[in-house]
Amino acid sequence: MEGDSVSLNSGLTEIQNGEDITWKFGPNKNLIARTDGVNNTIYDVLDGIFRDRLKLDNKTGSLTIMNIRNNHTGVYEVKISSSGPSSTHRFNVTVYARLPVPVIISNSSNCSSSSGSSVCICVLLCSVVNVRDVTLSWYAGMSVLSNISASDLSINLSLPLEIECLDDSYSCVVASSFTNWTTHLNTDLCQTCPDCVFCCHVSEAVARLVISALVGVAAACIVVYDITSRKQERT
């Protein structure tokens, strides 16, 4: 991630006398650092993209890139030369920008009445800026309601959501292949209708009524069965 420090291991536990470690970067294999265990040299190349960001370990020859940025993405090569055979190792480094936190705003809210009942409509907008290779999604609990993706560099994404019932189960998530950020809905963003308190719990109320009805029917069946059994016993 951008801003992290990344260490590339030379593979040595200790530089021996006569060994020379060189680090190169990019398709043109620009020399960026060199050490023999005593003298360290950092080269200012490629318009200074590594300036004040490289550090060599005198003991192992490992290279650390501090406060890494997106333009440090590429192939790094370390070559260990000595009186004997030389060895080369390569590292493919990909640097990703940190994801911004999604921002949720209210676009509008209104209440309408029909057949004596009120309906509360709230239009929300979740957005992120300067992103690429991400997916922006609205969730209700663990269920995805809608999403949108972007593969372009430095694009702004916005995703609307229209809901009738405000609760704290809604959230907006921006995700890449390796990390994500979540913003939970603040129910104060939208106004609620004075007589719309019950409408948010219609499904729960219906479920309770159905359960109550089933329990009542079951109790009635038990009573009828009990009476019938007693009559049969008397007969």
N, C-alpha and C positions, 0 to 999 in steps of 0.2 A: 504494500500500500504506500501511496505517496506520503512522505514524511518519516517513514521507517528508516532504520539502519540495517543494512544487509551485509553479512560477512561471507566472503567466498574463500573456502578453505583450499590452501595450496596442496594439501595432502602430506605435508611434512610435519614431523613433530619437532624438528630442530634443524636449522640451516647448518650444513657442514662447510668447513673451509673449502674454498674453490667453487662453491655452488653459486649460481647467479639466477635470480628469479625475476622474470619480466612479465608484466601484465599488459594485454592489448585488448582493444575494444572495437566492435563494429565490423562491418564487411570489409573495410580497408585495413583492419588490424592496426589501428593507431596505438602507438606506445603511450600508455598512461601512467605506468609506475614501474619502478625497478629497485631491487635491493640485493645486497650480498650478505646480509645479516649484520652489517656494520653501517653502511651508507645507504640511506633511503633517498630516492629521487621521485618526485611527483611531477609529471609533465602537464603543462597548461596547453591543452589542445582542444580542437573542435569548438572554437569560440568560447572557451572557458566553462563548458557545461559541468566540469568536475571540480572547478575551483573551490578550494576550502571544503571539499566533500570526501576526499580520499585519505585513508590512513592505512599504513603498512605495519604489520607485526614484525618486529626485528627478529624474533625467535623462529617463527614458522613461515614468514613470507606471505601470510594470508592477507587479503585485501578487504577493507571495510568501506562501504559507500554510505556516507551519513546523509540524512535528510534527502533520501532518494526521490527523484522526480520522474515524470513520465518519459522525458527525453533520455533517460538512462536505460530504457528498455533496449535489449539487444544481446549479442553474444560476447562473453568475456573469455579470454584465453590466457592461461598461465603456462609459461614454459620454464622448466627447471633445467638449467644447463650445468654440467660439471665435466670433469676430466673423462668420465665414463659416458654411457649413453644418456641422452637428454629425454625428458618426458613432457608431455603436454596434456592439459586438461581444459575442457570447455564447459562454460556455464551459460545456459539460456535464461536470461532474466526478463520477466515481464512485470511492469509496474502499473498498478491500477490506481485511478483517482479514488479518493474517499467519497462514499455516497453521501449526498445531502439528506437532511431529515425532511420527510414529507410535511408540507404545510396544508392544513385543512381550513378553508374559509367557507362562510355561508353566502351563497349567491342570492337566495331569496327564500322566504317562507310565507305561507298564507294559509288561511283557514276557510273552508267552504262548508255549507250545510246542505244536506239533502235528506228528505224524509225524516226530519227531526233529529238527525245525527250529524255530528261534525267530523270533518276529515282534515287532518293537519298534514300539509305537504311542506317538506323542507328540501331545498336543492343545495347540495354541498359540492365543493370543488376541492380536490386534492391535487397538489402540484409539486414538482421538483425542477430544479434548474441545473443546466450544465452537466448533463449526464449522457452516457452512451452504454449500449449493451446491457440495458436494465429493463425490468418489467415493473410497472406501477399497477397496483391492484387494490380494490376495495374488498374488505372481508366483513362478514357477519359471523362472529365467532370464528370457527375454523373453515367456514364455507366461503368460496370465492364468488363474489357477486359480479364483478367485471374487471377487466384488465386491459392494459395497452403496453406495447413494447417499443423500444427505440434502439437502433443500431448505429445511428449517426453520432458524430462527435459534437459535444457541447450543444445538445438540444434541450429544449424545455418541454416537459410533459405535464399535461393536465388531464384529469379524469373526473367527470361529474358523477354525482349519485343523487337520485331522488328517492326520498323515503317518507313514509307516513307516520312511522313510530320511532321516536328518538329514545335510544337507550345506549348504555356503555359497551354494547357488544360489537359496535362498528369500529373498524380501524382501517387505516391506509398504509400499505407496505410498498416500499421500493426495494427491489431485490436484484442482485446480479448472481453470477454463478458461484460466488464465494462468500457473499455477505448480504445483509439486509438491514433496513431500518424501519421501525414501525411507529406510527403516530395514532394514538387512540382518540376517538371522537369526544370532544367536549360538548355535552348536551346543552350547554348554555348558548351555543352558537345560533340556535334557532328558537323562535318564540313558539310557545305551545298555546293552543286554544283553551279558554277557560273551561269549556264543557267537553274537552277532548281527552280527559284523563283516562276514562274507561276504554276509549277506542284502542289504545296501545296494548290492551290486554284481552282483546276480543277472543283470540284463539285460545288463550288460557282459560277464559271464562267458559267458552263452549266446551272445552275438554272436561272441565269440572262438572258441567251440567250433564254431559253424556255419561260420565262415570257415576254421578249421583243417580241418574235414571237407571243405569244397569244394576247398581246396588239395590235400588228399590224394587226392580223387577225380580231380582234374585231372592230378596226377602219375601216378596209376595208368593213366589213359587214354593218357598220352604213352608210358609204358613199353610198354603193350599194342600201341599203334600202331607203335612202333619195332620190336618183335619181329615183328609181322605183316609189316611192310615187308621186313625182312631175309629172312624165310622166302620171301616172294614173289620176291625178287631171286635167291635160291639156286635156286628152282624154274625 
